[in-house]
Amino acid sequence: MKALFTAAAVVCAIATTASAAPSATPYVLSAAHEDFVMQLDDAANVPGQIGTAARTAADLLRRHNETEEAVVLPLLGLAETAMSSTMTTWPARGTTDLRARLPGILDGQEEVVIALVELFAAAEEQGRPDISRLAERIVWHETEDAEILYPAAVLVSSGIEANTDEARPSDGDSEAEDTLRR
């Protein structure tokens, strides 16, 4: 049974990856986001302090994920294509948008982590190791985003900008070419 589940998961992942648009958020990342939010929504049904903390964390995480999936993660979807230099068109927007929005994304992430720490404390206090472990796993995920995924997206963005700059005609072009660009 476990082998069948593993095989089905691999086939699904390959099919999803193969059919995804090059600039789409990588499926594995959006699936993890959805899974965490669903688990927090379940924890929000627990009465008292745990439910309140879980609702707050779920709301903040949902907003943070939406922003991350709109700004950061699509660039990671371009990584393979950008690295292989097979990209024929480069996104007009999104590369500089990342650098401009990253401080706000990090601030939102800090709010999420604070809410998760509060959920962790409430769950520990009320003897709910399943919920405290969930909060801990999401904090580790958010740490991974800040330490690995965001820098990787900045690198992809830099590569895209470099390739876009290389594709532009140089300043030494003729006056006629200069006029055409205007």
C-alpha positions in Angstrom: 0.0 0.0 0.0 2.8 2.4 0.9 4.6 1.6 -2.4 1.4 2.3 -4.3 0.9 5.7 -2.6 4.6 6.6 -3.2 4.3 5.7 -6.9 1.1 7.7 -7.2 2.7 10.7 -5.6 5.7 10.6 -7.9 3.5 10.3 -11.0 1.4 13.2 -9.8 4.4 15.4 -9.1 6.0 14.6 -12.5 2.8 15.3 -14.3 2.1 18.5 -12.5 5.7 19.7 -13.0 5.6 18.8 -16.7 2.4 20.6 -17.3 3.0 23.7 -15.2 3.8 26.9 -17.0 7.4 27.9 -16.7 6.6 31.0 -14.6 4.1 29.2 -12.3 4.7 28.7 -8.7 6.4 25.3 -8.2 3.6 22.9 -7.3 5.4 21.4 -4.3 5.6 24.9 -2.7 2.0 25.8 -3.2 0.9 22.4 -2.0 2.8 22.8 1.2 1.3 26.2 1.7 -2.2 24.9 1.2 -1.5 21.9 3.5 -0.3 24.2 6.3 -3.3 26.5 6.1 -5.7 23.6 6.1 -4.0 22.1 9.2 -4.2 25.5 10.9 -7.9 25.8 10.0 -8.4 22.4 11.7 -6.6 23.6 14.8 -8.8 26.8 14.7 -11.7 24.5 15.6 -10.1 23.7 19.0 -11.9 25.7 21.7 -10.1 28.4 23.7 -6.7 29.9 23.4 -5.4 27.3 20.8 -8.3 28.0 18.4 -7.9 31.7 18.7 -4.1 31.5 18.1 -4.6 29.1 15.2 -7.2 31.4 13.5 -4.8 34.3 13.8 -1.9 32.3 12.5 -4.0 30.9 9.6 -5.2 34.3 8.5 -1.7 35.8 8.6 -0.2 32.7 6.8 -2.9 32.8 4.1 -2.2 36.5 3.3 1.6 35.9 3.5 1.3 32.9 1.1 -0.7 34.8 -1.4 1.9 37.5 -1.5 4.8 35.0 -1.7 3.1 33.1 -4.5 2.5 36.2 -6.5 6.0 37.8 -6.1 8.6 35.3 -5.0 7.7 31.8 -6.1 6.9 32.4 -9.8 10.6 33.5 -10.2 11.6 30.1 -8.8 9.4 28.5 -11.4 11.6 30.2 -14.0 14.9 29.0 -12.5 15.4 25.9 -14.6 14.5 27.7 -17.8 16.6 30.7 -16.9 19.6 28.6 -16.0 19.5 26.7 -19.3 19.4 29.9 -21.3 16.5 28.5 -23.3 14.1 31.3 -22.3 13.0 33.1 -25.4 11.0 35.8 -23.6 11.7 37.3 -20.3 9.0 38.6 -17.9 8.6 42.3 -18.1 7.6 42.7 -14.5 8.5 40.8 -11.4 12.3 41.0 -11.3 12.6 44.4 -9.8 9.2 44.0 -8.0 10.8 41.3 -5.9 13.5 43.5 -4.5 11.1 46.3 -3.8 8.6 44.1 -2.0 10.9 41.8 -0.2 11.2 43.9 3.0 7.4 43.9 3.3 7.3 40.1 2.6 9.8 39.6 5.4 7.8 41.8 7.8 4.7 39.7 7.0 6.7 36.6 7.6 7.8 37.9 11.0 4.1 38.4 11.9 3.3 34.9 10.9 6.2 33.5 13.0 5.1 35.5 16.1 1.6 34.1 15.7 2.9 30.6 15.3 5.1 31.0 18.5 1.9 32.0 20.3 0.1 29.0 19.0 3.0 26.7 20.0 3.0 28.1 23.5 -0.8 27.7 23.9 -0.6 24.1 22.5 2.3 23.2 24.8 0.4 24.7 27.8 -2.7 22.7 27.0 -1.0 19.4 26.3 -1.5 19.4 22.5 1.8 18.2 21.1 0.3 17.6 17.6 -0.6 21.3 17.3 2.7 22.5 18.8 4.6 20.3 16.4 2.5 21.8 13.5 3.4 25.3 14.6 7.0 24.3 14.8 7.0 22.8 11.3 5.5 25.9 9.8 8.2 28.1 11.6 10.9 25.8 10.1 9.2 26.2 6.7 9.2 30.0 7.0 12.8 30.0 8.1 13.7 27.9 5.0 11.9 30.5 2.8 13.8 33.4 4.3 17.2 31.6 4.2 17.0 29.7 1.0 14.0 30.4 -1.3 14.1 34.2 -1.1 17.8 34.4 -1.9 17.3 31.9 -4.7 14.5 34.0 -6.2 16.8 37.1 -6.0 19.5 35.1 -7.9 17.0 34.0 -10.6 15.8 37.6 -10.8 19.4 38.8 -11.2 19.9 36.3 -13.9 16.8 37.4 -15.7 17.8 41.0 -15.5 21.3 40.2 -16.8 19.9 38.2 -19.7 17.4 41.1 -20.4 20.3 43.6 -20.4 22.3 41.4 -22.7 19.4 41.2 -25.2 19.1 45.0 -25.3 21.2 46.7 -28.0 24.3 48.5 -26.7 24.6 52.2 -26.5 27.0 52.2 -29.4 24.3 51.4 -31.9 23.5 53.6 -34.9 21.3 56.6 -34.7 18.6 54.8 -36.8 18.5 51.9 -34.3 18.2 54.4 -31.5 15.2 56.0 -33.2 13.6 52.6 -33.7 13.8 51.9 -30.0 12.0 55.1 -29.1 
